[in-house]
Amino acid sequence: MSLTTIIAVASGGAIGATLRLFINGFTNKHLAHALPLGTLAVNLIGSLLIGMLFAYFHFNTTLSPHIKTFLVTGILGALTTYSTFAIESFFLLEAGHYGHAFANMALNLFGTILFAGIGYFFIMQISK
């Protein structure tokens, strides 16, 4: 692994983590709910963006691998929060909030797949 790759991931990660902090905080402040909607928001946004990026990469084969790494592994890797999603779901289950836990799991799982597909097909359509 090259130093350029490490710098790409680290700098992208700083941006993604900061975006995660702001999006999560904003969502939880303005949409207070029993479900962890801030985590859901970053997972949906991140999934939409990764779908769009992979569709873009399909058409732009000359893009530097370091830029791809910066965007996907760096920014989106730090932005999306599946590890947080997992522990939040566990805590909901542990607290006996089974309905909220399963709603949270279903929304994160199916919503992110749906948004990734929407992002992918959106870029595929406008790039034709």
N, C-alpha and C positions, 0 to 999 in steps of 0.2 A: 504494500500500500504506500502510495507516494505522499509526500508532505502536502502537495497541492490538494489531494483528496481529503486529507485530514483537515486542512484549513477550510475547504468547501463545506464539509459536514459541520465543523465547529461553528463557523460563521452563520451558516443557514440555521443551525440549531439554536443559536442565540436569538435570531429573528423569530423562529417558530415558537420558542418558549415564551418570548415576550408577547407575541400575538395570542398565544393560549391564555396567558395571564389576563390580558385585557378582554378578550372575548368571553372567557369564563366569568370573570368578575362582572362585566357589563350585563351578561345574560342573567346571572344569579341575582343581581341587584334589581333588575327591571322585570324579571319574570320569576319571582320567588314561587317555589312549588316544592312539594314533597319529593318529586323526582329531581335528580341532579341534571337540570336542563343545560347548565353551562357545559358540562362534559358532552352531552348530546349535541349541543351546538357546534363545538369544535370538531367532534367526530363527523358530523354531517358536512360541515364546510370542508374539512380536510379530505373527505371521501369525494366530494364534488370536484375539488381541485385536482386530486390525483387522477381522476377519470379524465378531466380536461387535459392535464399534462401528458398522460400516456397517449391520448389521441393526437395531440400536437407533435409528440415525438415520432409518431407513426409517419407524419408528413414531413417533418424536418429531421432528416437523417444526418445532417451536417452539424448539428448542435454538439458542442463539446460534452464529453462524458462528465467533466468536472461541473459544468452548469447543471446537468441532469442530477448529479449527486447532491449539489448544493440545494436544488429545489425539492427533490423527493426525499432523500435521506435526511438532509439537514432541516429545511423549513418544515416540511410536512411530518417528518418523523418526530420533531419536537412539538408540533402543533397538536397532532391527534393524541388521544389519551386513552388508548385501550387498557393500559395498565391501571389507570385511575378508574375507568369504567368497571374493571373486574373487581377491584377492592370495594368500590361503592355498591356494586350489586351484592357482593358478599355481606357487607354490613347491613344492607336492607334485609337480606335473608336472615342473618343472625338476629336482627331485631324483631323478626317475625312479621315484617311488612312484605309478605309474599306477593301480593298483587302489584305493589310498586316495584318490587324486584324483578318480576317477570315482565312487567311493562317496560321497565328500563332496559332489560336485556333484549327484548323483541325490538324496541325502537332503535336501539344502537345497532343491532345486527342487521335487521332488514332495511332500516333507513339508510345506513351507510352504503350498503350494496346498491340500493336504489339510486342514491345520489351519485355514486361512482359511475353507474351506467348512464344516468342523465348527463353528467359532465362529459363522458366519453362520446355519447351520441350527438350531443350539442356541437362539439368541435368537429366531429366527423361530418355533420350536415353543413356547417358553415364553411368547411374547407373544400367542399366539392366544387 
